[in-house]
């Protein structure tokens, strides 16, 4: 069995190895960890993935700092986006094969404190939007669902350093 990410045939095909009746969240975590090469390149690691949330971490490394020696805003945004997308994977684990695409359309990030050291991003999604995705009937026209998410980013001391509102679009079937 391979967990190599392939994205040409639709978002859901990447997760073909997942038993939709009994999702293996550890396997999902391994798959999504490889899904976005830029996230891996930047050192973003998925540390938790479940049906209600996902957690990713940014390491305390010099290459992700800015000129002020704090974590670069781009790295914070990347962690927030990955956390939100992983939260989606966990929330719809039983329906992944029906998903054509899941893309970020808009986002708003608020910086509350300078981010220094290792950063943890906790992604969650609107439960009503997830219920809409889970209740969609595959092949029932051109279905598109807006999915609202958020990510809260914390430093090692547990201080909230950033809030991110995420606006995703989910489609069904082949994207």
Secondary structure as GFF3:
##gff-version 3
##sequence-region A 1 175
A	DSSP	three_ten_helix	11	15	.	.	.	ID=ss1
A	DSSP	alpha_helix	25	35	.	.	.	ID=ss2
A	DSSP	alpha_helix	37	42	.	.	.	ID=ss3
A	DSSP	beta_strand	45	49	.	.	.	ID=ss4
A	DSSP	beta_strand	54	58	.	.	.	ID=ss5
A	DSSP	three_ten_helix	62	64	.	.	.	ID=ss6
A	DSSP	alpha_helix	73	91	.	.	.	ID=ss7
A	DSSP	three_ten_helix	93	98	.	.	.	ID=ss8
A	DSSP	beta_strand	99	111	.	.	.	ID=ss9
A	DSSP	beta_strand	119	125	.	.	.	ID=ss10
A	DSSP	alpha_helix	127	135	.	.	.	ID=ss11
A	DSSP	beta_strand	144	154	.	.	.	ID=ss12
A	DSSP	beta_strand	160	172	.	.	.	ID=ss13
###
